[in-house]
Amino acid sequence: MSPDKLVMMANQIGRFFVAQGPDQAAQGTAEHIRQFWDPRMRAAILEHLAAGGEGLDPHVRRAVEMLRDGEAAAISSKPGQ
């Protein structure tokens, strides 16, 4: 899948969560990508981030950074989430 398509998809997911505020939007987006994207898609979006992350909305960029840093796994273990 092309990086442009992955960016478009990630930004669409991010727009769904944006009403929750920037921090929650990043967390929700990261968790969605972690749970529902194929490992190859996750690897490709991480490669895109490493190459500069062009086109990612700010909170989506943060979500992908969270995935890169392993923070998304911690999100799902928080009480009430």
N, C-alpha and C positions, 0 to 999 in steps of 0.2 A: 504494500500500500504506500502511496506517495506521501511524503511529509506534508504537502499542502492539504491532502485529504484528512490526515490525522489532526493537523492543526484546526481545520474546519470542524471536525467532530469534537475535539476537546473544547473548543470555544463554544460550541452549541451546548455541551454539557455544562460548561461554566455559566452560561447565560441562565440556565435553569436554576442554579443555586444563587445567583447574584442578589436576589431580593433578601437573602439571609445576612447580608453584609460581607465585606471582603474576606475576613478570616474564616467565617463559616463557608463561604463560597469556595475558598481554596480547599478547605478540609473535605467538603462534600464532593468536589470535583475529583480530588485525589482518591478518595475512597471509591467512587464510582469507577474510575479508570482501573484501580487496583482489583476490584471485584469482577468487573465485566469485560475488560479488554483482554484479548489473547496476549500471551507473553511476548509474542513477536511484535505486536502493536505497541506494547509498553516499551519494549526495547527500542523500537524505532522512534518513539516520541522522546525518549531519553537521549538518543543520539542527536535528534533535532535540537534539543535543549543544549547539548554540549557544543553544537555547531553555531550557537547563538540564539536559538529559539525564536527566530523571526516569525511574526504574525500571531504569537500567543498573547491573548489578553493578559493584563497584569496578574489577576488572581489565578488564572489558568497556569501562567508561568510558575507562580508560587506553588500550585498544586503539583506540577511536574517536578519542581525542586524538592517538594516533600516526598514524592515517590523516590527520587534519586537518593535522598538522604535516609530513606527507610522510615519516615515519619508516618506514612499512611497506615502501616500495620498498627501503630500505636493508636490511631484514630478509632479504629474499630473496637479496641479494647477499653475505651473510655466508657464509664457508666453512663447510661441514658442515651447512648449513640447507637 
